[in-house]
Amino acid sequence: MCLPLTIWMFKRQWGLKASSVLSGALIAVGLGWFIERVLSG
């Protein structure tokens, strides 16, 4: 499911920028989750 979406996105002019923004958001969520788990236990 993700592969066709990724291929479609990279065919667009804004695809690379969108992937950078989404990657940054994913990193931020993961880092927040990691910090929450470390500090809670």
C-alpha distances in whole Angstrom, upper triangle without the diagonal:
4,6,6,7,9,11,12,13,15,16,18,21,20,17,19,21,18,16,20,20,17,18,21,20,18,21,24,22,22,26,27,25,27,30,30,30,33,35,35,36
4,6,5,6,9,10,10,12,14,16,19,17,14,15,17,15,13,16,17,13,14,18,17,15,18,21,19,19,23,24,23,25,28,28,28,30,33,33,34
4,5,5,6,9,10,11,12,15,18,17,13,15,17,15,13,16,18,15,16,19,19,17,20,23,22,22,25,27,26,27,30,31,31,33,36,36,37
4,5,5,6,8,10,11,13,16,16,13,15,18,15,14,18,19,16,18,21,21,20,22,25,24,24,28,29,28,30,33,34,34,36,38,39,40
4,6,5,6,9,10,11,14,14,11,13,15,12,11,15,16,13,15,18,18,17,20,22,21,22,25,26,26,28,31,31,32,34,36,36,38
4,5,5,6,9,10,13,12,8,10,13,10,9,12,14,12,13,16,16,15,18,21,20,21,24,25,25,27,29,30,31,33,35,36,37
4,5,5,6,9,12,12,9,11,14,13,11,15,17,15,16,19,20,19,21,24,24,24,27,29,29,30,33,34,34,36,39,39,41
4,6,5,7,11,11,8,11,14,12,12,15,16,15,17,20,20,20,23,25,25,26,28,30,30,31,34,35,36,38,40,40,42
4,5,5,8,8,5,8,10,8,8,12,13,12,14,17,17,17,20,22,22,23,25,27,27,29,31,32,33,35,37,38,40
4,5,7,8,4,6,9,9,8,11,13,13,14,17,18,18,20,22,23,24,26,28,29,30,32,34,34,36,38,39,41
4,7,9,7,9,12,12,12,15,17,16,18,20,21,22,24,26,27,28,30,32,32,33,36,37,38,40,42,43,44
4,5,5,8,10,10,11,14,15,15,17,19,20,21,23,25,26,27,29,31,32,33,35,36,38,39,41,42,44
4,6,8,9,10,12,13,14,16,17,19,20,22,23,25,26,28,29,31,32,33,35,37,38,40,41,43,45
4,6,5,6,9,10,11,12,14,16,17,18,20,21,23,24,26,27,29,30,32,33,35,36,38,39,41
4,6,5,6,9,10,10,12,14,15,16,18,20,21,22,24,26,27,28,30,32,33,34,36,37,39
4,5,5,6,9,10,11,12,14,15,17,18,20,21,22,24,26,27,29,30,32,33,35,36,38
4,5,5,6,9,10,11,12,14,15,17,19,20,21,23,25,26,27,29,30,32,33,35,37
4,5,5,6,8,10,11,12,14,15,17,18,20,21,23,24,26,27,29,30,32,33,35
4,5,5,6,8,10,10,12,14,15,16,18,20,21,22,24,26,27,28,30,31,33
4,5,5,6,9,10,11,12,14,15,16,18,20,21,22,24,26,27,28,30,32
4,5,5,6,9,10,11,12,14,15,17,18,20,21,23,25,26,27,29,31
4,5,5,6,9,10,11,12,14,15,17,18,20,21,23,24,26,27,29
4,5,5,6,9,10,10,12,14,15,16,18,20,21,22,24,26,27
4,5,5,6,9,10,10,12,14,15,16,18,20,21,22,24,26
4,5,5,6,9,10,11,12,14,15,17,18,20,21,23,25
4,5,5,6,8,10,11,12,14,15,17,18,20,21,23
4,6,5,6,8,10,10,12,14,15,16,18,20,21
4,5,5,6,9,10,11,12,14,15,16,18,20
4,5,5,6,9,10,11,12,14,16,16,19
4,5,5,6,9,10,11,12,14,15,17
4,5,5,6,9,10,11,12,14,16
4,5,5,6,9,10,11,12,15
4,6,5,6,9,10,11,13
4,5,5,6,9,10,11
4,5,5,6,8,10
4,6,5,6,9
4,6,5,6
4,6,6
4,6
4
